């Protein structure tokens, strides 16, 4: 459950960052991109909050949540603003 709380905190922090970047962006397309990213990150955070509220824990599923990488897979590093702006 602590892992889910950490993920929740990280998602909300990233959503706040995306919102700020979007507000500071001069290009309208990038403003919209970061606004949508913030919205999507907040939606994911709400999903995790719902899982936490239901009391589901990863141990019930063999230690992994659906869609999470298997133990043998390395998690992908998050994109930063420079990588997004290059696409």
Protein Blocks (a to p, Z undefined) as FASTA:
>chain_A
ZZmmmmmmmmmmmmmmmmmmmmmpmblklmmmmmmmmmmmmmmmmmmmmmmmnopafkln
oopaehiacfkbccdddddfklmmmZZ
